[in-house]
Amino acid sequence: MLAICAPNLMAHSNQQAEVTIKTTQLSDGLYVLFGQGGNIGLSVGEDGVYLIDDQYAPLTEKINKAIDEITEQPVKFVINTHWHGDHTGGNENFGKAGATIVAHDNVRKRMNSKQVMEFFGRQVDASPKEALPVITFDSELSLHLNSDEMRVYHVANAHTDGDAIIYFAKDNVLHMGDTYFNIGYPFIDTGSGGTIDGYLAALEKGLSLADDKTQIIPGHGPMARKADMAKYLAMLTELRQAVAQLKEQGKSLEETIAAKPSAKFDKDNGQAFIKPDQIVTFIYNSL
């Protein structure tokens, strides 16, 4: 098991510090909420309110207060980008309040059974019924709400085996979930079916949907543009090739880490949640 320090663990734990929910308006009716955990997409309009992800359960009250500053309408839908608790922790609260939860088939499967987060050495119990997605999809889904067409695409075996990216066609806003970490190296949850090749394919899918004016919501970190995500894809592609070359030469994981294939990228990408040795390990183990 990889060791990580406590401050980084906070990003994917259920511990709560004093958190402020920051709201940024992206268009007429579309917002992003920044707090602790995955960035939240928020759509408000004539058909009601719906969220993309909902962070941790203790933050639901603060999230609702942030929504109340925009509209008095209740949350009708929650779309989960994947199963991790920093994106689905509020599901039970919103589900009990009447929201319909939507996600990929594998999100429900994982949330409906006991899981082991290998990276953290932590067991995750099955979620209560109210937290589970009640509408699931296999490859693609469309929601026609609030005068926009929201396209939900499954990207296979990327961050996990149940990732979804969401594109608002009219508003030209793209929510990448954790298939884009705009804080540095990504967390590729190989224990939940994540792979480097799937991760690269997810970024490519996102780039195919975007243009230079697209506002991109990453799973973690500040808002981005297409050029930012293209640079990120190029970095990960080069790193994947470097690790693959060492593995093809017969190098063990330890020897590959010692060769420091990520060195040229570490200053810009290896200072946050995922450290250089860890991203090399994810790539090596998923090739």
C-alpha positions, 0 to 999 in steps of 0.5 A: 500500500502507498503511504500518503501524508494526512493533509493529502488524505483530507481531499478524499476523506470524510473528515471536515475542517471549517469549509466555505462553499464558494459559488461562481456563475458560469452562464445564465442558470449554470454555476460551479460550487467549490468546497471540500471534495469534488467540484459541484456543477449546479443548474437552475431553471424552469425545470428545477435544480440539479447538481453534479456531485454533492461532496461530503454529507456534513456539507449538505446544509452549507451547499443548500444555503449556497443554492438558496442564495440563487433559488428557493427551488429544491434539488430535483436531481443529483448526477454522480460522476463516480462513486467516491465519497467526496463526490457522493457523500451528500447523496443520502441527504439529498435522496431523503429530501426527494432528489433523484440520483443518477449515475453509471451502472458501476457507481450503483454496483460499488455503492451498493456493496462493501468496497476497499479503497486500496490507496487509503487502506480503508474499507468503505461500507455499502451505502444506505438505500437513499444514497444509491442512484435510482436511474443508471445508464451504460454508455450515454444519457441525455437530460433535457432540462432548464433549456439545455441538453445535458449529455452524460458520457461514460468513459471506461476505466479511467479514474474508476470503472464508473466515470461520467463526464457531462457536457452542457451543449447550449451553455458550452460547459464541460464537467470532467469529474475526476478524469481531470485533476486541475491540481497536479497528477491525477488519482487513478484508482486502480482498485476501482478499475481505473487505468492510465489508458482509460484516463487518457481516453477520457481526456481525449473525449473531453477535448473532442467535446470542447472548443476554445470557449468551453468552460471546463469544471475539473473534479478538483482545482480551479476552472480551466479551458481546452488549452489547459486540459490539452497540456495536461493530456500531453504531459500524462501521455509522455509520462505514460510512454516513459513508464511503459518503456521502462516496464518493457525493458523489464524494470520492476516497479521499484526500479521504475520509480528509482528512474524518476520518469516523471522528474521533468513534470514534478515541479508543476504536477507533483506537489499536491495530492498525488506525489511522483512515486504514486503516479508512476505506480498507478501507471505501471500497475495499470499497463 
